[in-house]
Amino acid sequence: HVQLVESGGGSVQAGGSLRLSCAVSGLTFDDSDMAWYRQPLGNACELVSTINSEGVTWYSESVKGRFTISRDNAKNKLFLQMNSLKTEDTGVYYCAADAPPRYWWGQGTQVTVS
C-alpha cells in the first residue's frame, strides 16, 4: 500500500519561509524519482521541482533560487524548502513519486502567501 503524506503547509506573509515534507511508504524510495507540484486555485497543476534517485535536481524558473528540494533516503522523506515566498506561490502542493508501474500522488498541503 503506497502512501505519500505531505505536511508543513500553512499561511505565511510574503517574504517568509515554509518547509514542506512528504513521508513516503510502500515503495522503494531510494530508487524513485520524486517531484513537487502545485495547483493554484482555479488553475492547472504545475511542476515545481524534481529530484531523481541520484539526487540531481530541477526547478521551474518561477522558483529557481528560492526553493530547494531534498530527500532523506534513510527516512523515506522528501522536502521542499521554500524561501522568499510570493503571493503567486499560493496553492495546493503535491508530492509525487515516479515508481513504475505508475505515478503516485499525495493528498496535498495548502500553502497560502499573503
C-alpha atoms as one frame of an Amber mdcrd trajectory, in Angstrom:
protein
   0.000   0.000   0.000   1.712   3.124  -1.271   1.263   6.325   0.705   2.627
   9.816   0.196   1.702  12.189   3.001   2.556  15.873   2.777   2.869  18.206
   5.741   4.244  21.633   6.552   1.850  23.823   4.627   0.226  26.867   6.139
  -0.218  30.597   5.891   2.724  32.958   5.714   3.408  36.537   4.756   5.200
  37.390   1.579   8.934  37.099   2.083   8.537  34.331   4.618   9.542  30.685
   4.510   7.953  27.278   4.800   9.345  23.757   4.678   7.193  21.048   3.189
   7.735  17.382   3.973   6.472  14.249   2.280   6.582  10.929   4.095   6.635
   8.009   1.676   5.836   4.375   2.349   5.047   1.274   0.347   7.585   1.758
  -2.435  11.348   1.647  -2.882  12.027   5.281  -2.099  15.755   5.137  -2.869
  15.063   4.099  -6.463  12.226   6.564  -7.051  12.426   9.889  -8.813  10.426
  12.412  -6.789   8.703  15.698  -7.513   6.726  18.574  -6.085   3.779  20.000
  -7.984   1.448  22.829  -7.091  -2.012  23.865  -8.143  -3.172  27.419  -7.641
  -6.930  27.793  -7.132  -8.679  27.624 -10.479  -5.514  26.895 -12.391  -3.754
  23.861 -13.774  -1.296  21.811 -11.796   2.316  22.786 -12.495   5.618  21.067
 -11.883   7.700  22.937  -9.315  10.772  20.824  -8.718  12.176  17.330  -9.163
  14.929  15.236  -7.651  15.942  11.927  -9.123  17.230   8.848  -7.372  20.792
  10.116  -7.727  19.995  13.481  -6.204  20.006  15.509  -9.397  17.572  18.395
  -9.083  15.496  20.558 -11.404  13.474  23.707 -10.680  10.916  25.680 -12.592
  12.053  29.168 -13.480   9.432  30.656 -11.185  11.008  29.112  -8.064  14.669
  28.791  -9.014  16.901  30.397  -6.395  14.128  30.475  -3.795  13.115  26.820
  -3.343  15.326  23.839  -2.515  14.262  20.235  -2.967  15.979  17.492  -0.993
  15.472  13.926   0.088  16.410  11.750   3.042  16.570   8.188   1.783  17.185
   6.830   5.276  13.850   8.269   6.441  11.930   7.894   3.156  11.183  11.597
   3.118  11.091  14.338   0.531  11.405  18.019   1.388  10.815  21.386  -0.204
  12.369  24.403   1.495  10.575  27.499   0.273  12.134  30.896   0.956  11.258
  34.420  -0.145   7.699  33.331  -0.715   5.497  35.361  -3.030   1.720  35.621
  -3.268   1.893  33.735  -6.570   3.314  30.724  -4.710  -0.110  30.176  -3.155
  -1.672  26.836  -3.969  -2.005  23.209  -3.015   1.368  21.479  -3.089   1.557
  17.823  -4.016   4.333  15.320  -3.560   4.694  12.740  -6.363   6.729   9.606
  -6.931   7.698   8.077 -10.252   7.710   4.427  -9.247   6.667   2.080 -12.030
   4.156   0.864 -12.935   2.589   4.226 -12.141   2.968   7.769 -10.846   1.897
   8.153  -7.230   0.451  11.282  -5.625  -0.050  12.606  -2.125  -3.214  14.318
  -0.956  -1.677  17.788  -0.996  -0.974  20.517   1.513  -2.213  24.102   1.238
   0.270  26.971   1.098  -1.143  30.475   1.356   1.085  33.524   0.965  -0.444
  36.914   1.682
